[in-house]
Amino acid sequence: MARRLQYYTATYMECRIDVNHQAGTYVVRVAGRLTDVQVPDLLRVCGTLAPLQLDLAQLDSANSVGIEALQRLQKAGAQIVGASHFIQLLLDANHSVKE
């Protein structure tokens, strides 16, 4: 059974970050547009959750800072699911995640 923990909404609902706990995994759903404005919230929310799955099915777009944040989370062990072909291309195209 899913249990809603919390959600964070950036100004004007540009991006929604919703956290649920399902079957022993934290699922963070990111919806809308992920930019440098929302990245600190995303990293803060995801920083304490494990195991972590990022559901990007409702993510419409992300700027380079948002893509880099998703790559960092993935490199740290987060599983990315539901990414559109466009978002997946952005994630795959930029392999230069800084340490």
C-alpha positions as CSV (number, residue, x, y, z in Angstrom):
1,M,0.0,0.0,0.0
2,A,1.4,3.4,-1.0
3,R,1.8,6.0,1.7
4,R,2.2,9.6,0.8
5,L,5.0,11.2,2.7
6,Q,5.3,14.7,1.4
7,Y,5.5,16.9,-1.7
8,Y,7.3,20.0,-2.6
9,T,6.0,22.6,-5.1
10,A,8.1,25.3,-6.6
11,T,6.7,28.7,-7.4
12,Y,3.8,28.7,-9.8
13,M,3.7,24.9,-10.0
14,E,6.6,24.7,-12.5
15,C,7.7,21.5,-10.9
16,R,6.1,19.1,-8.5
17,I,8.2,16.7,-6.4
18,D,6.0,14.0,-4.8
19,V,7.4,11.3,-2.4
20,N,5.7,7.9,-1.7
21,H,6.9,4.8,-0.1
22,Q,5.9,1.6,-2.0
23,A,7.0,-2.0,-1.3
24,G,10.2,-0.9,0.5
25,T,11.3,1.7,-2.1
26,Y,11.0,5.4,-2.0
27,V,9.4,6.7,-5.2
28,V,10.0,10.3,-6.0
29,R,7.8,11.5,-8.9
30,V,9.0,14.7,-10.6
31,A,6.4,16.5,-12.8
32,G,6.6,19.6,-14.9
33,R,9.8,21.5,-15.6
34,L,12.9,20.8,-13.6
35,T,15.3,23.7,-13.5
36,D,18.1,25.1,-11.3
37,V,15.4,26.6,-9.1
38,Q,13.9,23.2,-8.1
39,V,17.2,21.2,-8.0
40,P,18.1,22.1,-4.4
41,D,14.6,20.8,-3.3
42,L,15.0,17.7,-5.3
43,L,18.5,16.9,-3.9
44,R,17.3,17.7,-0.3
45,V,14.3,15.3,-0.7
46,C,16.3,12.5,-2.3
47,G,19.4,12.9,-0.2
48,T,18.0,10.8,2.7
49,L,16.0,8.2,0.8
50,A,17.1,4.7,0.0
51,P,16.4,2.7,-2.0
52,L,15.3,5.4,-4.4
53,Q,13.3,5.3,-7.6
54,L,12.8,8.5,-9.7
55,D,9.6,8.4,-11.7
56,L,10.0,10.9,-14.5
57,A,6.8,9.9,-16.4
58,Q,5.3,13.4,-15.9
59,L,8.6,15.4,-16.3
60,D,8.1,17.6,-19.4
61,S,11.5,19.2,-19.6
62,A,14.6,20.0,-17.7
63,N,17.4,22.4,-18.2
64,S,21.1,21.4,-18.0
65,V,21.2,21.9,-14.2
66,G,18.2,19.6,-13.8
67,I,19.6,17.0,-16.0
68,E,22.9,17.0,-14.2
69,A,21.0,16.6,-10.9
70,L,19.2,13.6,-12.2
71,Q,22.4,12.1,-13.5
72,R,24.0,12.6,-10.0
73,L,21.1,10.9,-8.3
74,Q,21.3,8.0,-10.8
75,K,25.1,7.7,-10.3
76,A,24.4,7.6,-6.6
77,G,22.1,4.5,-7.1
78,A,18.7,5.9,-7.9
79,Q,16.7,4.0,-10.5
80,I,15.2,6.2,-13.1
81,V,11.8,5.0,-14.6
82,G,9.2,6.4,-16.9
83,A,11.4,9.0,-18.6
84,S,10.2,10.1,-22.0
85,H,12.3,9.5,-25.0
86,F,13.3,13.2,-24.9
87,I,14.4,13.2,-21.3
88,Q,16.2,9.9,-21.7
89,L,18.1,11.3,-24.6
90,L,19.2,14.3,-22.5
91,L,20.3,12.0,-19.7
92,D,22.2,9.8,-22.1
93,A,23.7,12.6,-24.1
94,N,25.5,14.4,-21.3
95,H,27.8,11.9,-19.6
96,S,30.0,14.6,-18.0
97,V,28.6,14.5,-14.5
98,K,31.0,16.3,-12.3
99,E,32.3,14.7,-9.1
